[in-house]
Amino acid sequence: MKVLKFGGSSVGSPERIRGVKKIIELRKEPCVIVVSAFRGVTDDLMQLGEMASRRKEDFRNELEHLQKRHLDVIHYLVPDEKTETTVQAVEEMFRELSSLLEGVFLLQELSKRTLDHILSFGELLSAYIISQIVQEAVFTDIRYSIKTDDQFGNASVDFDLTNSLLKTEFHGLKKYAIVPGFIGSTRLNETTTLGRGGSDYTAAIIAAALNAEALEIWTDVDGFMTADPRKVEKAYAIEHLTYAEAIELSHFGAKVIYTPTLRPVYKKNIPVYVKNTFNPEAKGTLISNEPNGQGRSPIKGISSIDHVDLITLQGTAMVGVSGTSMRLFKALAEARVNVILITQASSEYSISFAVMPADSRKAEKAIKAEFHREMTQNGELKVAVENDMSIIAIVGEKMKNTPGISATLFRALGRNGINVVATAQVSSELNISVVIKNSSLKKALNVIHEGFFLSTYKELNLFLAGTGVVGKSLLRQLSAQQEKLMASHRLKLNLVGVANSRKMVIDKKGLHPGQVDYILENLGERSDIHEFCKTMVRLNLRNSVFIDCTGSSEVASVYPQLFDAFISVVAANKIACSGPYEQYRELKSRAQARNVRFFFETNVGAGLPVINTMNDLILSGDRILKLQ
């Protein structure tokens, strides 16, 4: 027996449900099919409850629209001989839902218990309708087999009782059982919900109770990806993960699967397959206990949490004093603050931890209450909150005992001007996490991904100023040599921006070097080198290079601004380096301080380029006494 779970995106429309039906009916063995509510329905139900509690009579119209959406699916997909009975059953469910909402409307109160009952209708409706669409399928109201406590909104499962009831419920299953995810019930049969990711959790609970052959999570992506494809275009699907790797990636933002989902199947060593409903032929990701040594990178994936706050407790009152950490995290636990990441200085002078922004104020208040005496009387402790941060985690079993992982990570970030505010690593070496400014998140993910997964070639983003004789020659070379540069030097050049004295254009998707004149003339805007540079800085692209093919002092004046933004400069323009010596030294020093490249050449005497020759002599150990 297998357990399959289909999320809201997989059942978001009649066309998608037809695809789910096809996937299910290809199975020859008995299967339990767990489904989420139709896409967006859970949010709609939440909104209906809130509208009714605020006595907004429009909730009735919204309820009618929701009912029509479900009835439309029935008329579109359910066979004619089942349509009438299916419509009657669904209409009865909506009458029960309407009665609940009318009660909320009259009392102007929406308790967690009532809200759970309202939200349960999303999964109940979708499961029942799909059971009438799939051949040889039966509907099973799983609520009364998954027993929980009465913590409405995020109930905990009574596994001993639940496992026994599930074995009885599915004993002798002939073909397909369609069940609603996300919901359970108390011993008094009061409806509860299992919290975020509840449908995944339902599927895992059933798979573990039945000792299923496998659990399949069907979603809208090809599996776990090496990074978020919305931020890293070159991310690709990971073929195999261990449970530990999957849990780490899920904790740090990979939304493919909800972390608690893996606990029941992990204990039973049941393999989990993550598959794409819209691309069922794709291999997907296998999660199991067996480590897989294949793959060209020592890490499996990069995950991130977009918005966090970093809170730091620091001061001399912590040094050598036992129990400080206990007091801190006890206070946070009592305030129901979830801590995402922890790091502590070896000197014991400070402890930093990350929380979600919604918990930040609550955490700060709890800390100030717990350490009130140390903060006010002695002034030996203080708390600082840094907002708009992000966490990036690199994860992989092969990181253990592999030297150079941290060096690759921090070198990739440092070369692109991304400052690491905090870092954490556990002794298992399964995960290295860094905290950075949220504004640098996309750039950081790309440079890390390039460092670990795309090291077979280097990618540069070019910005060109000047389309005269030198500039046009460069563009011709770029157009003609792209393939050769990739083949011979593993170098990919992306021309992102071009500016001349009249017009400029920037497109982060790239410009064709052979079409620059046409693009400038037809798509360009009025040229302003300072705005051009501001856009370069704002785009914050990794491995950015500014190429100056002008003879303009105004263009040369922007070099310091570019160095400060960790953008390398290649200059055919002689003005910057043939002026006052102090100006030249300042440019060289600033480039070296930011660890960016500054390449230039100046002709002297009879037009001989001697700067590179001098550099080569000095680097080989010679000392130049005189030039003649």
C-alpha positions as CSV (number, residue, x, y, z in Angstrom):
1,M,0.0,0.0,0.0
2,K,1.1,3.5,-0.7
3,V,-0.1,6.9,0.6
4,L,-0.3,9.8,-1.9
5,K,-0.9,13.4,-0.9
6,F,-2.0,16.2,-3.3
7,G,-1.7,19.8,-2.2
8,G,-4.0,22.8,-2.9
9,S,-2.1,23.8,-6.0
10,S,-2.6,20.2,-7.4
11,V,-6.4,20.5,-7.0
12,G,-6.6,24.2,-7.8
13,S,-8.9,23.9,-10.9
14,P,-10.9,21.3,-12.8
15,E,-8.1,20.8,-15.3
16,R,-5.6,20.1,-12.5
17,I,-8.0,17.8,-10.8
18,R,-8.3,15.8,-14.0
19,G,-4.5,15.4,-14.0
20,V,-4.7,14.1,-10.4
21,K,-7.4,11.6,-11.4
22,K,-5.1,10.3,-14.1
23,I,-2.2,9.9,-11.7
24,I,-4.3,8.0,-9.2
25,E,-6.0,5.7,-11.6
26,L,-2.6,4.5,-13.0
27,R,-2.0,2.9,-9.6
28,K,-2.7,-0.8,-9.5
29,E,-2.2,-1.3,-5.8
30,P,-4.5,0.0,-3.0
31,C,-3.7,3.6,-2.1
32,V,-4.8,6.1,0.5
33,I,-5.1,9.5,-1.2
34,V,-4.9,12.6,1.1
35,V,-6.1,15.9,-0.5
36,S,-5.9,19.5,0.6
37,A,-8.7,22.0,0.1
38,F,-9.0,23.5,-3.4
39,R,-6.5,26.2,-3.9
40,G,-7.3,29.4,-1.8
41,V,-10.4,27.8,-0.1
42,T,-8.8,27.7,3.4
43,D,-8.0,31.4,3.2
44,D,-11.6,32.0,2.0
45,L,-13.0,30.1,4.9
46,M,-10.8,32.0,7.3
47,Q,-12.1,35.3,5.8
48,L,-15.7,34.2,6.0
49,G,-15.3,33.5,9.8
50,E,-13.7,36.8,10.4
51,M,-16.4,38.7,8.4
52,A,-19.2,36.9,10.3
53,S,-17.6,37.7,13.7
54,R,-17.5,41.4,12.7
55,R,-21.1,41.2,11.6
56,K,-20.3,41.9,8.0
57,E,-23.4,40.6,6.1
58,D,-21.4,40.3,2.9
59,F,-20.2,37.0,4.2
60,R,-23.4,35.4,2.8
61,N,-22.6,36.5,-0.7
62,E,-19.0,35.2,-0.4
63,L,-20.3,31.9,0.9
64,E,-22.6,31.6,-2.2
65,H,-19.6,32.3,-4.5
66,L,-17.6,29.6,-2.6
67,Q,-20.5,27.1,-3.0
68,K,-20.8,27.9,-6.7
69,R,-17.1,27.2,-7.2
70,H,-17.4,23.7,-5.8
71,L,-20.6,23.0,-7.7
72,D,-18.9,24.1,-10.9
73,V,-16.3,21.5,-10.4
74,I,-19.0,18.8,-9.8
75,H,-20.8,19.7,-13.1
76,Y,-17.5,19.8,-15.0
77,L,-15.9,16.6,-13.8
78,V,-18.3,14.2,-11.9
79,P,-20.0,11.6,-14.1
80,D,-23.6,12.3,-14.9
81,E,-24.9,9.3,-13.0
82,K,-23.3,10.7,-9.8
83,T,-23.9,14.4,-10.3
84,E,-27.3,14.6,-8.5
85,T,-26.2,12.8,-5.3
86,T,-22.9,14.6,-5.2
87,V,-24.6,18.0,-5.5
88,Q,-27.0,17.1,-2.7
89,A,-24.2,16.0,-0.4
90,V,-22.2,19.2,-1.1
91,E,-25.2,21.4,-0.6
92,E,-25.8,19.7,2.8
93,M,-22.2,20.5,3.8
94,F,-22.7,24.1,2.9
95,R,-25.9,24.3,4.9
96,E,-24.0,23.1,7.9
97,L,-21.2,25.6,7.2
98,S,-23.8,28.4,6.8
99,S,-25.4,27.5,10.2
100,L,-21.9,27.7,11.9
101,L,-21.3,31.1,10.3
102,E,-24.7,32.5,11.3
103,G,-23.9,31.5,14.9
104,V,-20.7,33.4,14.7
105,F,-22.5,36.3,13.2
106,L,-25.1,36.4,16.1
107,L,-22.5,35.9,18.9
108,Q,-19.9,38.2,17.3
109,E,-17.3,35.6,18.5
110,L,-15.0,33.3,16.6
111,S,-13.4,30.8,19.0
112,K,-10.5,28.6,18.0
113,R,-12.8,25.6,18.3
114,T,-15.4,27.1,16.0
115,L,-12.7,28.3,13.5
116,D,-11.3,24.7,13.3
117,H,-14.8,23.4,12.5
118,I,-15.2,26.1,9.8
119,L,-11.8,25.4,8.2
120,S,-12.4,21.7,8.1
121,F,-15.0,22.1,5.4
122,G,-12.3,23.0,2.8
123,E,-10.7,19.5,3.0
124,L,-14.0,17.7,3.5
125,L,-15.5,19.2,0.4
126,S,-12.5,18.6,-1.9
127,A,-12.0,15.0,-0.7
128,Y,-15.7,14.1,-1.1
129,I,-15.9,15.7,-4.6
130,I,-12.7,14.0,-5.8
131,S,-13.9,10.6,-4.5
132,Q,-16.8,11.0,-6.9
133,I,-14.5,11.8,-9.8
134,V,-11.9,9.0,-9.4
135,Q,-13.0,5.5,-10.4
136,E,-13.2,2.8,-7.7
137,A,-12.6,5.5,-5.0
138,V,-14.4,5.8,-1.7
139,F,-14.6,8.8,0.6
140,T,-13.3,8.4,4.2
141,D,-13.9,11.1,6.8
142,I,-10.5,10.7,8.5
143,R,-11.4,13.0,11.4
144,Y,-12.6,10.2,13.6
145,S,-9.6,8.1,13.1
146,I,-6.9,10.8,13.8
147,K,-7.3,11.6,17.5
148,T,-5.8,14.7,19.0
149,D,-5.8,16.8,22.2
150,D,-8.0,19.9,22.4
151,Q,-5.4,22.5,21.4
152,F,-7.6,23.9,18.6
153,G,-5.6,25.4,15.7
154,N,-2.5,23.3,16.3
155,A,-3.6,20.0,17.9
156,S,-1.2,17.3,18.9
157,V,-1.9,13.8,17.8
158,D,-2.5,10.8,20.2
159,F,-0.4,8.4,18.2
160,D,-1.3,5.2,20.1
161,L,-5.0,5.6,19.7
162,T,-4.7,7.0,16.2
163,N,-2.5,4.2,14.9
164,S,-5.0,1.6,16.2
165,L,-8.0,3.4,14.6
166,L,-6.3,3.9,11.2
167,K,-5.3,0.2,11.0
168,T,-9.0,-0.7,11.6
169,E,-10.3,1.9,9.2
170,F,-8.2,0.8,6.2
171,H,-8.1,-2.9,6.8
172,G,-9.0,-4.7,3.6
173,L,-8.9,-1.6,1.4
174,K,-9.6,-2.7,-2.1
175,K,-8.6,0.2,-4.3
176,Y,-8.6,4.0,-3.4
177,A,-9.6,5.8,-0.3
178,I,-9.9,9.6,-0.7
179,V,-9.4,11.3,2.7
180,P,-9.3,15.0,3.8
181,G,-6.0,16.2,5.2
182,F,-5.3,18.8,7.9
183,I,-8.1,17.7,10.3
184,G,-8.6,15.4,13.2
185,S,-10.9,15.2,16.3
186,T,-10.7,15.0,20.0
187,R,-11.9,12.0,22.0
188,L,-15.2,13.8,22.2
189,N,-15.3,14.0,18.4
190,E,-14.8,17.8,18.3
191,T,-13.1,18.8,15.0
192,T,-9.5,20.0,15.3
193,T,-6.8,21.1,12.8
194,L,-3.2,20.0,12.7
195,G,-1.7,23.4,12.0
196,R,0.5,24.6,9.2
197,G,1.4,21.8,6.7
198,G,-1.4,19.7,8.2
199,S,-2.2,17.8,5.0
200,D,1.4,16.6,4.6
201,Y,1.3,15.6,8.3
202,T,-2.0,13.7,7.8
203,A,-0.4,11.7,5.0
204,A,2.7,10.9,7.0
205,I,0.6,9.8,10.0
206,I,-1.4,7.4,7.9
207,A,1.7,6.1,6.1
208,A,3.4,5.4,9.4
209,A,0.3,3.7,10.9
210,L,-0.2,1.4,7.9
211,N,3.6,0.7,7.4
212,A,3.1,1.9,3.8
213,E,5.5,1.0,1.1
214,A,6.1,4.7,0.4
215,L,4.7,8.2,0.9
216,E,4.3,10.4,-2.2
217,I,3.9,14.1,-1.8
218,W,2.6,15.6,-5.1
219,T,3.1,19.3,-5.4
220,D,3.8,22.0,-8.1
221,V,7.6,21.7,-8.3
222,D,9.9,18.9,-9.5
223,G,11.0,18.1,-6.0
224,F,13.5,19.8,-3.6
225,M,15.6,22.2,-5.5
226,T,19.2,23.2,-5.0
227,A,17.9,26.7,-4.2
228,D,14.6,28.7,-4.5
229,P,14.1,28.8,-8.3
230,R,12.3,32.2,-7.9
231,K,15.6,33.7,-6.7
232,V,18.1,31.4,-8.4
233,E,17.3,30.8,-12.0
234,K,19.8,28.0,-12.4
235,A,18.4,25.9,-9.5
236,Y,17.7,22.3,-10.3
237,A,15.9,19.4,-8.7
238,I,17.8,17.3,-6.1
239,E,17.5,13.5,-6.8
240,H,18.1,12.2,-3.3
241,L,18.1,13.6,0.3
242,T,18.5,11.9,3.6
243,Y,15.8,12.7,6.2
244,A,18.2,14.9,8.1
245,E,19.0,16.9,5.0
246,A,15.4,17.3,4.1
247,I,14.5,18.4,7.7
248,E,17.3,21.0,7.7
249,L,16.3,22.4,4.3
250,S,12.6,22.5,5.3
251,H,13.4,24.3,8.6
252,F,15.3,27.0,6.7
253,G,12.6,27.9,4.3
254,A,12.3,25.2,1.6
255,K,8.5,25.1,1.4
256,V,8.3,21.8,-0.5
257,I,7.4,19.9,2.6
258,Y,6.6,20.8,6.2
259,T,9.2,19.6,8.7
260,P,6.9,17.7,11.1
261,T,5.7,15.7,8.2
262,L,8.9,13.7,8.2
263,R,8.8,12.6,11.8
264,P,6.3,9.7,11.6
265,V,7.8,8.3,8.4
266,Y,11.4,8.8,9.6
267,K,10.7,6.6,12.7
268,K,9.3,3.8,10.4
269,N,12.0,4.3,7.7
270,I,9.4,4.8,5.0
271,P,10.7,6.5,1.8
272,V,9.2,9.8,0.8
273,Y,8.9,10.8,-2.9
274,V,8.3,14.5,-3.8
275,K,6.8,14.7,-7.2
276,N,5.4,17.3,-9.6
277,T,1.6,16.9,-10.4
278,F,2.1,19.0,-13.6
279,N,5.2,17.0,-14.7
280,P,4.6,13.5,-13.4
281,E,7.4,12.0,-15.6
282,A,10.0,14.0,-13.7
283,K,12.1,12.0,-11.4
284,G,11.4,14.1,-8.3
285,T,13.2,13.8,-5.0
286,L,13.6,10.7,-2.9
287,I,14.0,11.1,0.8
288,S,15.2,8.1,2.8
289,N,17.7,7.0,5.4
290,E,20.2,5.9,2.9
291,P,22.9,8.5,2.2
292,N,23.7,9.1,-1.5
293,G,27.3,9.9,-2.3
294,Q,26.6,10.9,-5.9
295,G,26.6,14.5,-7.0
296,R,29.4,17.0,-7.9
297,S,28.9,19.2,-4.8
298,P,29.6,18.5,-1.2
299,I,26.3,20.3,-0.3
300,K,22.8,19.2,-1.4
301,G,20.9,22.5,-1.2
302,I,20.7,26.1,-0.2
303,S,17.7,27.3,1.8
304,S,16.7,30.6,3.2
305,I,14.3,32.4,5.5
306,D,13.6,35.8,3.9
307,H,12.6,38.0,6.8
308,V,13.9,37.6,10.3
309,D,15.0,39.8,13.2
310,L,18.3,39.2,14.9
311,I,18.3,39.9,18.7
312,T,21.5,40.1,20.6
313,L,22.0,40.1,24.4
314,Q,25.4,41.3,25.3
315,G,27.4,42.7,28.3
316,T,29.9,41.8,30.9
317,A,27.2,40.5,33.3
318,M,27.2,37.3,31.1
319,V,30.9,36.5,31.2
320,G,31.6,33.6,33.5
321,V,28.1,33.6,34.9
322,S,26.3,30.2,34.8
323,G,22.6,30.0,34.0
324,T,22.4,33.1,31.8
325,S,21.4,31.1,28.7
326,M,18.9,29.1,30.7
327,R,17.2,32.3,31.9
328,L,17.2,33.8,28.4
329,F,15.6,30.8,26.7
330,K,13.2,30.1,29.5
331,A,11.9,33.6,29.3
332,L,11.5,33.3,25.5
333,A,9.8,29.9,25.9
334,E,7.3,31.3,28.4
335,A,6.6,34.2,26.0
336,R,5.9,31.5,23.3
337,V,8.7,32.9,21.1
338,N,10.1,30.4,18.5
339,V,13.9,30.7,18.1
340,I,15.1,29.9,14.6
341,L,18.9,30.2,15.0
342,I,21.3,30.7,17.9
343,T,24.9,31.7,18.0
344,Q,27.1,32.6,21.0
345,A,30.5,34.3,21.3
346,S,33.2,32.0,22.8
347,S,34.0,34.8,25.2
348,E,30.4,34.5,26.6
349,Y,30.1,38.3,26.1
350,S,27.0,37.9,23.8
351,I,24.3,35.6,22.6
352,S,22.5,36.3,19.3
353,F,19.4,34.5,18.1
354,A,16.9,35.0,15.2
355,V,13.2,35.2,15.4
356,M,10.3,36.0,13.0
357,P,9.5,39.7,13.0
358,A,6.1,39.0,14.5
359,D,7.8,37.7,17.6
360,S,10.5,40.3,17.9
361,R,8.7,42.8,20.1
362,K,7.5,40.0,22.4
363,A,11.0,38.6,22.7
364,E,12.5,42.0,23.5
365,K,9.9,42.6,26.2
366,A,10.5,39.2,27.8
367,I,14.3,39.7,27.9
368,K,14.0,43.1,29.5
369,A,11.7,41.7,32.1
370,E,14.0,38.8,32.9
371,F,17.2,40.8,33.0
372,H,15.7,44.0,34.4
373,R,18.2,44.3,37.3
374,E,21.3,43.8,35.2
375,M,20.1,46.3,32.6
376,T,18.9,49.1,34.8
377,Q,20.9,49.0,38.0
378,N,24.3,47.9,36.8
379,G,24.1,48.7,33.1
380,E,26.0,45.6,32.4
381,L,23.6,44.1,29.9
382,K,21.9,45.5,26.8
383,V,19.7,44.1,24.2
384,A,19.9,45.1,20.5
385,V,17.4,44.2,17.7
386,E,18.5,44.2,14.0
387,N,15.5,44.2,11.6
388,D,15.2,43.2,7.9
389,M,17.7,40.3,8.1
390,S,17.7,36.9,6.3
391,I,19.1,33.5,7.1
392,I,20.9,31.3,4.5
393,A,21.7,27.7,5.2
394,I,23.8,25.3,3.2
395,V,23.0,21.7,3.9
396,G,24.6,18.4,3.1
397,E,25.8,15.1,4.7
398,K,29.0,15.2,2.6
399,M,30.1,18.4,4.3
400,K,31.3,16.4,7.3
401,N,35.1,16.2,7.4
402,T,35.3,18.0,4.0
403,P,37.7,20.9,4.4
404,G,37.1,24.2,2.5
405,I,33.3,24.3,2.7
406,S,33.3,27.4,5.0
407,A,36.0,29.0,2.9
408,T,34.0,28.6,-0.3
409,L,30.9,30.0,1.4
410,F,32.6,33.1,2.9
411,R,34.8,33.7,-0.1
412,A,31.7,33.8,-2.4
413,L,30.0,36.3,-0.1
414,G,33.0,38.4,0.6
415,R,34.0,38.9,-3.1
416,N,30.6,40.2,-3.8
417,G,30.5,42.7,-0.9
418,I,27.9,40.7,1.2
419,N,28.5,41.2,4.9
420,V,27.8,38.3,7.3
421,V,26.3,39.5,10.5
422,A,26.1,36.2,12.3
423,T,26.9,32.5,11.6
424,A,26.1,29.2,13.2
425,Q,27.3,25.6,12.6
426,V,26.5,22.4,14.6
427,S,29.2,19.8,15.3
428,S,27.5,17.3,13.0
429,E,28.6,19.7,10.1
430,L,25.3,19.0,8.4
431,N,24.5,22.7,8.2
432,I,26.2,26.1,8.1
433,S,24.0,29.1,8.5
434,V,24.7,32.8,8.0
435,V,22.6,35.9,8.7
436,I,22.8,38.7,6.2
437,K,20.9,41.8,5.3
438,N,17.6,41.0,3.5
439,S,18.5,43.4,0.7
440,S,21.5,41.1,-0.3
441,L,19.5,37.8,-0.1
442,K,19.0,37.2,-3.9
443,K,22.6,38.1,-4.7
444,A,23.9,36.0,-1.9
445,L,21.9,32.9,-2.9
446,N,23.2,33.2,-6.5
447,V,26.9,33.6,-5.6
448,I,26.7,30.7,-3.2
449,H,24.9,28.5,-5.7
450,E,27.5,29.5,-8.3
451,G,30.3,28.7,-5.9
452,F,29.0,25.2,-5.0
453,F,26.9,24.0,-8.0
454,L,28.1,26.0,-11.1
455,S,31.9,26.0,-10.5
456,T,32.4,24.5,-14.0
457,Y,32.2,28.0,-15.4
458,K,32.4,31.7,-14.3
459,E,29.6,34.2,-15.0
460,L,30.2,37.9,-15.3
461,N,27.6,40.7,-15.6
462,L,29.0,43.5,-17.8
463,F,28.1,47.2,-17.9
464,L,29.6,49.2,-20.7
465,A,30.1,52.9,-21.0
466,G,31.1,54.2,-24.4
467,T,30.1,52.9,-27.8
468,G,32.7,54.7,-29.9
469,V,35.6,53.0,-31.8
470,V,36.9,51.1,-28.7
471,G,33.4,50.3,-27.4
472,K,32.2,49.0,-30.7
473,S,35.3,46.9,-31.1
474,L,34.6,45.3,-27.7
475,L,31.0,44.6,-28.6
476,R,32.1,42.9,-31.8
477,Q,34.5,40.7,-29.9
478,L,31.8,39.9,-27.3
479,S,29.4,38.9,-30.1
480,A,32.0,36.8,-31.9
481,Q,33.8,35.2,-29.0
482,Q,31.0,34.1,-26.6
483,E,31.0,30.5,-27.6
484,K,34.8,30.3,-27.6
485,L,35.1,31.9,-24.2
486,M,32.7,29.3,-22.8
487,A,34.4,26.4,-24.5
488,S,38.0,27.4,-23.8
489,H,37.9,29.4,-20.6
490,R,34.5,28.4,-19.1
491,L,33.5,32.0,-19.0
492,K,30.0,33.3,-19.6
493,L,29.7,37.1,-20.2
494,N,26.3,38.7,-19.8
495,L,26.0,42.2,-21.2
496,V,23.5,43.8,-18.8
497,G,23.8,47.6,-19.5
498,V,25.2,50.0,-22.1
499,A,25.5,53.8,-22.1
500,N,26.9,56.4,-24.5
501,S,26.8,60.2,-24.4
502,R,23.2,60.3,-25.6
503,K,21.3,57.2,-24.4
504,M,21.5,54.3,-22.0
505,V,19.7,51.0,-21.4
506,I,19.9,48.3,-18.7
507,D,18.2,44.9,-18.8
508,K,19.2,42.4,-16.2
509,K,17.9,39.6,-18.5
510,G,20.8,40.6,-20.9
511,L,21.4,42.5,-24.1
512,H,22.7,41.0,-27.4
513,P,26.1,42.7,-28.1
514,G,25.4,42.7,-31.9
515,Q,22.1,44.7,-31.4
516,V,23.3,47.4,-29.1
517,D,23.0,50.3,-31.6
518,Y,19.4,49.3,-32.4
519,I,18.5,48.8,-28.7
520,L,19.9,52.2,-27.6
521,E,18.2,54.0,-30.4
522,N,14.8,52.5,-29.9
523,L,14.6,51.5,-26.3
524,G,17.2,53.7,-24.6
525,E,16.5,56.6,-22.3
526,R,18.4,59.8,-21.9
527,S,21.9,59.1,-20.7
528,D,23.1,60.0,-17.2
529,I,26.2,58.2,-16.0
530,H,25.3,58.8,-12.4
531,E,21.8,57.2,-12.8
532,F,23.4,54.4,-14.8
533,C,25.7,53.6,-11.9
534,K,22.9,54.0,-9.3
535,T,21.0,51.3,-11.2
536,M,24.0,49.1,-11.3
537,V,24.3,49.3,-7.6
538,R,20.6,48.8,-7.0
539,L,20.5,45.7,-9.2
540,N,23.2,44.3,-6.9
541,L,24.1,41.5,-9.4
542,R,26.9,39.1,-8.6
543,N,30.3,39.4,-10.3
544,S,29.5,42.8,-11.8
545,V,32.1,44.6,-14.0
546,F,32.0,48.2,-15.3
547,I,33.9,48.7,-18.5
548,D,34.8,52.3,-19.4
549,C,35.5,52.8,-23.1
550,T,35.1,56.6,-22.9
551,G,37.5,59.4,-22.6
552,S,35.3,61.2,-20.1
553,S,36.4,62.6,-16.7
554,E,32.8,62.5,-15.5
555,V,32.7,58.7,-16.2
556,A,36.0,58.3,-14.4
557,S,34.7,60.1,-11.4
558,V,32.2,57.3,-10.6
559,Y,34.9,54.6,-10.0
560,P,35.0,55.1,-6.2
561,Q,31.2,54.7,-6.0
562,L,31.5,51.5,-7.9
563,F,34.3,50.1,-5.8
564,D,32.3,50.8,-2.7
565,A,29.5,48.7,-4.2
566,F,32.0,45.9,-4.9
567,I,31.8,46.4,-8.6
568,S,35.1,45.7,-10.5
569,V,36.3,48.3,-13.1
570,V,38.1,47.8,-16.4
571,A,39.1,51.1,-18.0
572,A,40.3,52.0,-21.4
573,N,39.8,55.6,-20.3
574,K,43.2,57.0,-19.4
575,I,42.0,60.0,-17.4
576,A,41.5,58.4,-14.0
577,C,45.0,57.0,-13.9
578,S,47.0,59.7,-15.6
579,G,46.0,62.6,-13.3
580,P,47.4,63.5,-9.9
581,Y,49.2,60.6,-8.2
582,E,47.1,60.9,-5.0
583,Q,44.0,60.3,-7.1
584,Y,45.6,57.2,-8.6
585,R,46.7,55.9,-5.2
586,E,43.2,56.5,-3.7
587,L,41.6,54.4,-6.5
588,K,44.0,51.6,-6.2
589,S,43.7,51.5,-2.4
590,R,39.9,51.6,-2.5
591,A,39.8,48.7,-5.0
592,Q,42.2,46.7,-2.9
593,A,40.2,47.4,0.3
594,R,37.0,46.1,-1.3
595,N,38.8,43.1,-2.9
596,V,37.6,44.1,-6.4
597,R,39.5,44.2,-9.6
598,F,40.7,47.4,-11.2
599,F,42.3,46.9,-14.6
600,F,43.6,49.7,-16.8
601,E,46.4,50.4,-19.3
602,T,48.0,53.7,-20.2
603,N,50.1,54.4,-23.3
604,V,53.3,56.5,-22.7
605,G,56.2,57.6,-24.8
606,A,55.8,56.3,-28.4
607,G,52.4,54.9,-27.6
608,L,53.9,51.8,-25.8
609,P,51.7,50.1,-23.2
610,V,54.1,49.6,-20.3
611,I,52.0,49.4,-17.2
612,N,51.3,45.7,-17.4
613,T,55.0,45.0,-18.3
614,M,56.0,46.9,-15.1
615,N,53.5,45.0,-13.0
616,D,54.7,41.6,-14.3
617,L,58.3,42.6,-13.5
618,I,57.4,43.6,-9.9
619,L,55.3,40.5,-9.3
620,S,58.1,38.3,-10.4
621,G,60.4,39.8,-7.8
622,D,62.3,42.5,-9.8
623,R,62.9,46.0,-8.4
624,I,62.5,48.8,-11.0
625,L,65.2,51.5,-10.5
626,K,64.6,53.6,-13.6
627,L,62.6,53.6,-16.9
628,Q,64.2,55.0,-20.0
